[in-house]
Amino acid sequence: MVTVRITWDAGADRAMALPQYHSEGAAGADLRANFADRQGIVLSPGARALVPTGLRLEIPAGYEVQLRPRSGLALKHGVTLPNSPGTIDSDYRGPLGVIMLNTGSESFEIDHGDRIAQMVVAPVVQARFEAAGALNESGRGAGGFGSTGRG
């Protein structure tokens, strides 16, 4: 088990639940909106906003936190994360905010305490990059978008 240490931002509602898994097999822990003024916001159709969680994370070296949309918000309201998955690096210690986008046709209200996203803790492998004169051949070759099937 990996431990992610958490502190609160100044002004955050410390009574708010920390990220938590809602089932035994859940890969993502739910994050909640935590507005310093305890007021929510309204996302108009096509609008995006950085929604505060009131948290700062200390992620162990060799890991990242990925921010992902909640499927119910995406399906029912068209509210998603435009940079999904968002990556929080292990050496970042600033405020954790979630970029949210309303792709739906109606305004969507985000209230203080609402579950807004999921965070997944994942291992990171850093690669070494080297220039090469040529690349080895593969069965796919240079085939691009849709070259391996329909779409």
C-alpha positions in Angstrom: 0.0 0.0 0.0 1.3 3.4 -1.0 0.7 6.4 1.3 -0.1 9.8 -0.1 0.3 12.5 2.6 -2.3 15.3 2.5 -2.4 18.8 4.0 -5.1 21.5 3.8 -4.9 24.8 2.0 -5.4 27.9 4.0 -9.2 28.6 4.2 -10.1 25.1 3.2 -13.0 23.4 4.9 -11.2 20.8 7.1 -14.4 19.0 7.9 -14.5 17.9 4.2 -13.8 14.2 3.7 -10.3 13.3 2.5 -10.2 11.5 -0.9 -11.8 8.1 -0.4 -12.6 4.9 -2.3 -16.2 4.0 -2.4 -15.9 0.3 -3.1 -13.4 -2.5 -2.3 -12.3 -2.7 -6.0 -12.3 1.0 -6.8 -9.3 2.3 -8.7 -10.1 5.9 -8.1 -10.6 7.9 -4.9 -13.3 10.6 -5.1 -12.2 14.2 -4.8 -14.6 16.9 -3.5 -15.0 20.6 -4.4 -13.7 22.6 -1.4 -14.4 26.3 -1.9 -12.8 28.7 0.7 -15.9 30.8 0.7 -18.1 27.7 0.9 -20.0 29.0 -2.2 -20.2 26.9 -5.4 -20.0 27.9 -9.0 -22.1 27.5 -12.1 -20.5 26.2 -15.3 -22.4 27.5 -18.3 -22.4 25.3 -21.4 -19.0 25.4 -23.0 -17.4 26.9 -19.9 -14.5 25.6 -17.9 -13.2 26.4 -14.4 -10.4 25.4 -12.0 -12.3 23.9 -9.0 -10.4 23.8 -5.8 -10.2 20.7 -3.6 -8.6 22.5 -0.6 -5.8 19.9 -0.6 -2.1 19.6 -1.2 -0.5 16.2 -1.8 2.9 14.6 -1.0 3.1 11.8 -3.6 5.9 9.3 -3.1 8.8 9.4 -5.6 8.1 6.9 -8.4 4.3 7.6 -8.4 1.9 10.1 -9.8 -1.7 11.0 -9.2 -4.0 10.9 -12.3 -7.2 13.0 -12.2 -10.1 11.5 -14.1 -13.7 12.5 -14.7 -16.5 10.9 -12.8 -18.5 8.8 -15.3 -21.9 9.9 -13.9 -21.2 13.6 -14.4 -20.0 13.0 -17.9 -22.9 10.8 -18.9 -25.8 12.7 -17.2 -24.5 16.3 -17.5 -21.7 16.4 -20.0 -19.2 17.6 -17.3 -15.7 16.3 -17.8 -12.0 17.0 -17.3 -10.6 18.4 -20.6 -7.0 17.3 -19.8 -7.9 13.8 -18.7 -6.1 12.2 -17.2 -4.5 15.2 -15.5 -1.1 14.4 -14.0 0.1 15.5 -10.6 3.8 14.9 -10.3 5.4 13.6 -7.1 7.5 16.8 -6.7 4.5 19.2 -6.9 3.3 20.6 -3.5 0.9 23.3 -4.6 -2.9 23.4 -4.4 -4.7 20.6 -6.0 -7.3 22.0 -8.4 -9.5 20.2 -11.0 -10.1 21.7 -14.4 -13.7 21.0 -15.2 -15.5 21.6 -18.6 -19.2 21.6 -19.3 -19.8 20.0 -22.7 -23.5 19.7 -22.0 -26.4 22.0 -23.2 -27.4 23.2 -19.7 -25.6 25.1 -17.0 -24.2 22.8 -14.2 -23.9 23.9 -10.6 -20.9 22.7 -8.6 -21.6 23.0 -4.9 -19.2 23.0 -2.0 -18.6 19.3 -1.1 -19.7 17.8 -4.4 -17.7 14.8 -5.7 -16.1 16.3 -8.8 -13.3 13.9 -10.0 -11.4 10.7 -9.2 -7.7 10.4 -8.4 -5.8 7.3 -9.3 -2.3 6.7 -7.8 -0.1 5.1 -10.4 3.5 4.1 -10.7 5.7 6.1 -13.0 8.5 4.8 -15.2 10.9 7.4 -16.6 12.6 6.5 -19.9 15.9 7.4 -21.3 15.6 9.1 -24.7 18.3 8.7 -27.4 18.6 9.9 -30.9 18.8 7.1 -33.5 19.7 7.1 -37.2 16.8 4.7 -38.0 14.0 2.8 -36.2 13.4 -0.9 -36.2 10.6 -2.1 -38.5 7.3 -3.2 -37.1 4.2 -5.0 -38.4 2.2 -1.7 -38.3 4.9 0.5 -39.7 4.0 4.1 -40.2 0.2 3.4 -40.4 -1.6 6.2 -38.4 -5.1 7.0 -37.3 -7.5 4.2 -38.0 -4.9 2.1 -39.9 -5.4 -1.0 -37.7 -9.2 -1.2 -38.2 -12.4 0.7 -38.4 -12.3 4.3 -37.2 
